[in-house]
Amino acid sequence: MNGPDRSRKRATVFTLVLVLAGPAQAAETPLRTSALKAVYDWTGFYVGGHFGYGTASFGQGTNTLPLQGVFFPHSPTGLIGGYQLGYNRQLPNHVVLGIEADATFTSPLDLPALAPTPFNTTLDYVGSVRGRIGYAFGRWMPYLTIGFAWGHTHIDINDPANIVPSIGHYQPGWTAGAGFEFAVSGNWSAKLEYAYVDLAKRMYDLSGFGLPGVNVDPHIHLVKLGLNHHFGDTPWKPTDPAGAATALPNSNNWNVHAQTTFLPQGYPPIRSPYASPLSLPGGGQLQATWTATAFLGIRLWQGGEFYFDPELAQGFGLNGTLGLAGQPNGESQKAGAAFPKIRPQRYYFKQTIGFGGEQEEIADGPNQLPGKRDIDRITLVVGRFAVGDFFDNNIYAHDPRADFMNWAMWSAAAYDFPADLPGYTRGAVVDFNRKDWAVRAGVFEVPSAPNSDILTFKTGGAVVEFEERHAILEQPGKLRLGAFINSGNTGNYRQALAISATDPTLNINDVMTGVRHTNLKYGFYANLEQQIAKDIGLFGRVSWNDGRNEILSFTDIDRSLSGGLSIKGSYWGRENDTIGVGGAVNGLSTAHRDFLAAGGTGLLIGDGRLNYRPEQSFEAYYAYALAKGVTLTADYQFITSPAYNADRGPVSIFSGRLHGEF
């Protein structure tokens, strides 16, 4: 679950960046007439990213997994995304020679399209090193490419009685393709490319599972839209020898930012007299997550903007993000993966309608184009996003990539906000802003069932938030009050308990599944941020939901109280460093705890029995600025009664975090 990102620098290196070439072309700053006869100089190094769609065949009888196409039909690759780097050399005759290396990753599973089979085959990623030859036509460069490729495939054995590890192999091959690249503005170019990849056939021996062997022979077709940042001046060279070379102008009508976060986490052995698969393992564990996100924005018209944020995510939270209600890694997703998976996490339109009067400056940032806007305004957002992008914000505790990591610290934890497994939804938000206050409301799709990755229009969620801005002794602060309601396919705790009591042979989790129908969940939250001195701030949250029906999206918390202190390093000569100290107490409704005590399981927890105590967590971190936009964080969390069970734990969790913003 990802909080809002606060990068302040245009993306250059370190991670993928992606954009559609057409809108970027329309947004460029006009060039002087003499430049139309010039040739763009493609010589130099570049780095960038790509996003697109693909399909493939693996051979007869391979039972390929259907991967998410989102905007397109599912396919053996689904949507694709990755990064590339390379070098070009432009000759005097306008021929451009180059070499490029890239990696392309596939999408997660499209579960509704999955058919029962003894096994399934899938492609994890494709890499290549290729030569390129092109010809510079002004700002355009068509090119051909060919080279060496490799990929990783794996087979999953579908044995419901046993958990069977995946069998995977690397397969070499070749690739060829064609495309064209266009100089957009500044040092940026956009490209459209088709690539064919042929990997060597590989025999998988499945005799150990009572299955015949299968030949996996991948033939892959990929279409990529990409963006490259070129290093150096990349000047616009006039054909007239007397003309002066100039660089392409930058444009404020579009921007690119990026972030990457690597977060390893572990804990030593804990007291664990009994456990279930959803319990935190007693023997201790070490896990890590990695994400890389591109933030692309384009101005469509006055007040109209479009944002697109593709993201690569890899790794797992502790025990696969199970065993704690207040999960200790805000980067961990319920849909973890051993190889990076690409998702278009955000894509939304934003329309701002100003009422005139006083204006404010907007800094260039992720999902934020620079310029000015009226303070008195209405903003409408429609598309895919995280609810936390617009609600329950807090300057001191809202971004697990930069501040507190525990789920109960950076969010109103009892707000079961609508989301799929990575934490995003589709919907609409309207925001009415004045100088001293704002009111905003949103309606969203909810998952089709608890912990589902499928969002549905059949039911939905809504939230209304009031934000008040004030100053206490000339120190600024904000108070946010929110009320929410969700309608989803959930079961009632008391109903499941009553049915189970009539027949002790029934599994209470099966009973709960059987009683699911459209139910409501409602609640509220309050969120305070208050500066108490320069670079020192306090924060606090309280949240509550009715606790009668299953949690649908977020985590197993019905009541939560959290708060803490944030101090910037200006007091010890490290102005970009931050220290944070805080704590949270999470609780359950009586019906919810009785359900877990009877052997029930929730979204993330369930030990098979329960000696109930509130789950309490303490967190402290130090974020050390290595360079502008790059921080290294040491984090410690101490959690008592993990998953509300006094028979287990406590647990000490040690974390590191390397985070870059560009």
Order of alpha helices (4+ residues) and beta strands (2+ residues): alpha-beta-beta-beta-beta-beta-beta-beta-beta-beta-beta-beta-beta-beta-beta-beta-beta-beta-beta-beta-beta-alpha-beta-beta-beta-beta-alpha-alpha-beta-beta-beta-beta-alpha-beta-beta-beta
